């Protein structure tokens, strides 16, 4: 495998302003009691546990490889389905944020396809938040182990308000390739997983980006584009929005069309569930069988909103014509 060489990058975007975006589309209108309870647990029970004392007696390792093996084992012990390591570079940090650590331990947890047989749905929304909470426990436990071993670290929770861009870190850590829908597609788990990380200065052996032909598959496939209820997924890659680790221009979703629908339709996830990579072999049900192709109940699509708040750059796709799914 070739050694990873950082590519030229554009200025980093500001952190995603969730409340600003929700305010622009009329506020938080989704009300799912079970999802709300997961959110309560994350913000009220997990966030206060992010910090901890660092043992003054520091554990040492014979090599960065030994240290990486140790932290990866801990991450899997604490529930991670995917774990990789990379260096934190300036392009991985949101504008205006400061990260004092050199390495990211990136962890991923799979979402169960059973909840995504129909999307958008309350079941899919609950599953997303369940995994956010589970992965939150993973990063909290991993950080606690690092501090017990005498190594300071910072938790970057998967749900948001992070100082780092999780997707670029996960791409460098070998999680997969960037899909047409803007999310990572993993060779085994497809796009149906969530990402968090723990940042530290323990010298670690890094993983590398992979090239498994996923990007080339996305160039041929338009399943997510066809089934996006908000009509927010592009036809072509854009050379104006930077390059992926394989050196390809990126696909950039029109957030101004995506978010108004996302904020009303149970946090959507249609693009993830309809991904056709590997003929859906990753989309297995609890009994081990391959799940049916999901149902997407198209309905009224809210108008695009481009809020007057600091936000990441995105294209305005097909704004001059109505979505084929408008009713």
VENWOCOR-V212179 format. One line per field, one symbol per residue. ss: DSSP state (H for helix, E for strand, - for the rest). phi: phi as a letter, one per 40 degrees, with the letter a starting at -180 (. if undefined). burial: # if it has 16 or more other ideal C-beta (glycine too) atoms within 10 Angstrom, else .. A space follows every 10 residues. Layout:
ss: ???
phi: ???
burial: ???
This chain:
ss: ---------- ---E---HHH HHHH------ --HHHHHHHH HHHHHHHHH- ---------- ---HHHHHHH HHHHHHH--- -EEEEEE--H HHE-E----- --EEEEEEEE --HHHH-E-- -HHHHHHHHH HHHHHHHHHH HHHHHHHH-- --EEEE---- ---E-HHHHH HH----EE-- ---EEE---E --EEEEEEEE ---------- ---HHHHHHH --HHHHH--- -------EEE EEE-----EE ----HHHHHH HH-------H HHH---HHHH ---E-----E ----E----- ---------- ---------- -------
phi: .cccbdcdbc dcccdccdcc ccccbhgcbc bbdccccccc ccccbcdcbc cacbcccccb bcadcccccc ccccccdchc cbaabaccbd ccbcdgbbbc bcbbccbbbc cccdcbcbbc accccccdcc cdcccccccc cccccccccg bcabcbccci fccbcccdcc cccgcibccd cgbcbcdbcg ccabbaabba bccbcccbdb bbgccccccc cbdccccccc fbbccbcbcc bgbcccgcdc cbcccccccd cdcbbfgfgc ccccdcdffg cccccccgcc cccccbccac bcccbbccbc accacbcfcc acccccb
burial: ...#...... .#..###... ##.##....# .#..#..##. ##...##... .......... #.....##.# ##.##..### ########.. ####....#. #.######## ###.###### ########## ########## #######.#. #########. .######### ########## #######.## ########## .#.#.##.## #..##.##.. ..###.#### ####..#... #####..#.# ########## ########## ########.# .##....... #..#.#.... ##.#..#... ##.##.##.. ..#.#..
